[in-house]
Amino acid sequence: MKFGIDRLLEDSNLRKPLSGKRVALLAHPASVTPDLTHSLDALANLPDIKLSAAFGPQHGLRGDKQDNMMESADFIDPIRGIPVFSLYGGVRRPTDAMMDTFDVLLVDLQDLGCRIYTFITTLRYVLEAAASHKKSVWILDRPNPAGRPIEGLTLRPSWESFVGAGTMPMRHGMTMGELARWFITTLKLDVECQVITLQGWEPDAAPGYGWPLGERTWINPSPNAPNLWMTRCYAGTVMLEGTTLSEGRGTTRPLELFGAPDINAHALIKTMPKLAPHWLSGCRLRECWFEPTFHKHAGQLCSGVQIHVEDASYNHEAFRPWRLQALAFKALRLQHPDYPLWLDFPYEYELDRLAIDVINGSPLLREWVDDAHAIPADLDDITLADERAWEEERRDFLLY
């Protein structure tokens, strides 16, 4: 299969509208060609492309920033001599001065298929800025490695944030090009936007189900996104960022496992199937022990659970990571009603809302966990309605 960047590099006819234009690139470390050349270098080597600037999202163009709320600075590319602007530093939205450096912005970002992943928020912000400044945006599309499944509650009105760019469920099942089309329509943006589409993407095909496994090298789009298995779990395990439980940062398998020094993972794994066995389909859970070298519970031995989605037990359509993680919270709450589960700290610059609520785009998930009388069917009732509505809404924007 071919990504958008591959097609643009190969086909000079696709590039003709860029002739004589100042071109900028929004990219990160996973913005590479099949031979692992970074897109910035590949474009700079073309005689008909005039690169005038580059932009980096959260974690930076180089991907060097490990954690959330670690900002990147602007700098001058030492090889190309062009400015590299940070959209996760002093600003989240491009400034007027930044927008004045180009005519066409190429967006080549590998997404993970989850609403909270901030690259899609940055996509929205650059589309809005381009509309205001009458600039063109080209999306060099890449596959959604989590595939087409939809899962999770839809973000509620007034809950937009840097980890909630729009009213979509946690797992949206769209590519960046498709999301750009959705943003332009729903936000009523007057912007010239072109999608250089994927060629040969088969999101329902095994074994990758969205990612060309065995064909393309996995490059971390952010430091704690080390493999496809993390991507499959992420729509659920990202909720751990709003809790006192470790999400595995400081280990070699971040966001595939969770735990804490003061929980009983063995008992947790026994309780979860009793509550909602159908929420655990398509994967295997394994009790494990880990000691984070940094982040939550650093240097402490944690009783944990690892979610395995890399073997023959994986069922792409059945696996529901958001429900699985919600069920783990519920089981822990039932075992220990007073467990201090929710973290209260500034999360992505949201100062007056609990992190778990910012992540989920409403307090509904937290309220369900904390309600001793609420059962899985109660959460399913509202979530299934959201998922069905999104499946219908996104249909007009799908390109593949």
N, C-alpha and C positions, 0 to 999 in steps of 0.2 A: 504494500500500500504506500501511498505518498501523502505526506503532510502538506499543508499550505506553503510552507517555506520551500519544500522540495520542488513544487510545481512552479513557484515564482522564479527560482534559480534556474530551472531547466528551460523555461519557455520565455523567450525574449518578447514574444507578442503580448504576453500578460504584463510585461514590464513597460511596454510602450507609453502608457499614460503617465509614467513616472519620469519620463525624459524631460530634462530641464527643470525638474522640481527639486526643492530641498526636502530630503527624506529623513525622518527620525524613526528610531526603533525602540519599542517598549519590550523589554526582554528580561530574562533571568538565566540562571545556569543551565536549565533544561532546554533552553532555546538553541538546539543543536540540529545539525543536518545528519543524515545517515552515517557519515564518516566521522561524526563527533566534532566537526568544525562548528564553532559558535556562529549563530546567525549574523551577529554583528560583523565578524570577520568575513563570512561568506558573501555578505552583501557589499562590504567594502571592496572586495576583490573584483566586483563587476564594473566594467568601464562605463556602463550606462546608468549607474546609480550614484547619486551625490548625497552621501550621508552628512547631515549637518548637526545631529544631536542624537542622544540616546537617553532612555528613561529606565529606571529600575523600580519595581514594586516593593512590597514588604520583603525583608531579608536582603534586598539589594540586587543590583545587576549581577554581582558576583556571588550572591547567596551566602555571605559570610556571617550574617547576624543570626545567632542561634535561636533566640527566644522571641516571644511577642513583646511589643512595645520597646524594641531595641532599634533605634533609628539609624538610618544611613545618611551619610553626607553627600552633597554634590561633589563632583571632581571632574578633572579633565582626563580623558582617556589618554594614557601615555603613548599609545601607538598611533591612534588616529588623530589625536589632537582636537577632538570634538568634546563639547560639554556633555557630561552624564548627570542628569538630574534625578534626584531622589523623590519619589512619590510616597515615601514613608520616612520623612525627616521633618524638616520645618513645616512642610505642607503635605496634605493628602491629595489635594487637587492641583493640577498644573496651574501655575501663575500666568499672567499676561506675558511676562518676559519669556517664560518657557515656551509658550505657544507661538511666540514671534520667531522662533528659531527654525521652523519647518513649515512646509506646505502640506505634506502628507505624512501621517503617522502610521507606521506598520506595527501591529500588535501581534507578537509571537510569544504567547504565554501558555505553558502547559498547566492546565487546571486539574483539580482532583474530583470535580463533580459534586462538590458540597457547597451549600449556600454560605457557610461561614468562612470558606477559604477566600482571603481578601483580594485575590487577583480579579475576581468578578466585580468587586466593588470598585477597584481601580479602573476596570473596563468601563463601568458606568460613568465614572467621573471624567475620563478622557473623552467619552462620547458627548457628554454635556458641554465640556469645554470646547470641543471641536465645533459643536453647533453654535456656540456663542461667538466663536472667532472665525467661522466659515472656513474651517480646515477639513481636509478629507481624512478618513480613517480606513485603513485596510486591515481586516482580520486575517492573519495567516493561520488558518484553522488547524487545530490538533485534536486528536481523539479524546473523548472523555473516558479515562481508564476505569471508572466505576460503571460504565455502560449506561443502559437506558432505564433501569429500575428507578422508581419513584418511592420515596419514603419520608415520613416525618410530618409534623405540623407545619402549616403555612405561617410565615411571619405575619403577625397581626398589625393593623394600622397603628402608627405612632411608635412602632418598635424598630424602625430602620436604624442602622448603625454601620460602622465600618465592617462588621461581620454579618451584616444583614442588609444587602443592597436592594432588596425588593421582595414583594409578596410571593415567595416561592417556598416549597417545602425544603427540608434539610438536604435531601438527595434529589437533585433536579433532573438528572438524566439528559442534559443537553451539552453541546459543545460551546466553546467561546463564540464561534460565529453565530450559532443559533441564539445564544443569549444576547448578543449584540442586536440582532433583529428584534428580539422581545423587548429589550430596553428602549429601542428607538420607537417602537409602536406604543408601549405602555406609558412612556414619558413624553410622547408626542414631540420627539426631537426632529428638527429640520437639519439633518446632517447628511453629507455625502459619505456613505459607508459601503464598502465592497468586501465581500467574503471570498477569499481564495480557498475554495473548498478542498476537503480531503478527497482522495481518490482510492476507492477500494476498501473503505472502512466498513467492517462487519461487526457491529456491536453485540450481536446475539451469538457470535460464533465462538466455540471453545478453541483453545483453552483460555484465551485472554479476555473474552467477553468485553471488548472495548479497547483493550490494549493489544498491540501486535506482539504478543509474547513470543520470544525466540527470534523475532525479526528486527526489533529495535531495542537499543540499549536503554535501560532505565537510568535517567539522571535525576537526582533529587531536585524537584522544583522548589523545595524549601528544605532546610537542614534536617528536619525530623520527618521527612517523607521519603524513606530509604528504599521502598520497594512497592510492588503492586499489591502485596498482601495488606500493608498499612492502608493503602488507598481504599481497599474494599471495606475495611473496618472503620474508616475515618468518620463517616457520617454518624456513627454512634460514639466512638471513643473520644471524639473531640469534645463531647459534653463533660468529660473528666476534667477539662481545664477549669470548669466552674465548681469543682469539688475539692475536698481535702485529700482525695485518693490520688495516688500517683498514676499518670498516664504512660509511665515507662520512659519519660525523658530522663536522660542520664543512664540509659541502658542501650543495648544494640537493637532493641525491638520496640521503639517508641510507638505509641498509639495502636499497638496490637495487644497490649496487656495492661492490666490495672491491678492495684493493690495498695496495701498500707500495713504498717507494723502491727496495728491493733484490730485487724479483721481476721475472720476465719474463712479463708477461701474455700476450703473443703466443704464447710457447711453451706456456703453460698451456692456452690455448684450443685449441691443436693437440693436446695430449696427452690432454685429457679425453675426447674422442670415441673415442679408441683404447682406452680402458679400459672404458667403459660407455656406448655411444651412446644406449641406451634411457633412461638417466637424465637425458638432456638434452632430452627431448621437450617440446613445448608452449611453447617460448620461443625467444628468440635471444640469443646472447652477443656482445658487442661489446667489442673492446679500446678502452680509453680512458685518458686521463691526467687526474689531478685533484690539487689541492693543498688539503688541509683547512685551514680557518682556525682551527680549535681541535680538541682531542682528539688521538688518535693521529696522529703524523707531521705535526703542525701546521706549516705553512709549508714543507713538503717536497713536491716533485713525486713523485707516486706513479704507478707503472705499475699499471693496474687493469682490471677486468672489470665491465661493466654487464650486468645481467640485464634483458632487455626482455620485458614481458608485457602491453604496452598496445596491440599492433597485431594484425593478422590472423594472425600466427604463433602467437598464444596459444591453447592447447588446455587447457581447464580440467581435464578428467579426466586428461590425460596429464602435465601439469606437476607435477614433484616437487621442490620447492625444497630440502627437507632432503637428499635424495640428491644433488642438484646441488652443494650446498655441501660435502657430505662428499667428493664426487668431486674438487672443487677442492683440498681439503686433501690428498687422496691423491696427486693429480698433483704437487702441490708437494713432498710428502715424497719421492716417487720421483725427482724432478729434483734435489732438495737434501736428502739424508737427514739432515743435521745442522742444517737450518734451525730457528731458535728459534721454533717456531710457537705453543706454548702459553704463555699468560700465567699467572703465579703471583702472585695478588693477592687481597685480600678481595673476594669477589663476593657482593653482597646479604647481607653479614654472615656469610658462610660462611668461616671462617678457616683450616680445616684440610683443604680439598679444592680441587683444581684447578677453576678457573672452568668450563672446558669440560665437566668431569664433572658439576658442579652443573647446568649448563644442560641436559645430556642426561639427567640423572637416573640416571647410572651411568657407569663408565669404558669401557663397551663401544665407543662410537664412537671415542674416542681410541685405544684399544688396536688397533682395526682399522686406523686411519690409520697408526699407528706400526709395525705388523707388515709387514715388507717382503714377506712371502709371502702375505699376505691379499689376496684378490681381491674384486671387487664382489659376486659370488655369495655369498660368505661373510657379508657384511653383510645381503644380501637374505634369506638363510635365516632369520635370527633376527628381522629386522624384519617380514617378511611375516606371520610367525606372530603377532607382537604386533598388527599391523594387523587381521588377520582376527578375532582375539579381541576387540578393541575394537569392531569393527563389530557383532559379536553382542551385546556387553555393553551398548552404548548404545541398542540398538533399543527397549528398553522405556521409555526416557526421552524419546524424540523426540516433539515436539508438532506437527510440521509434515511 
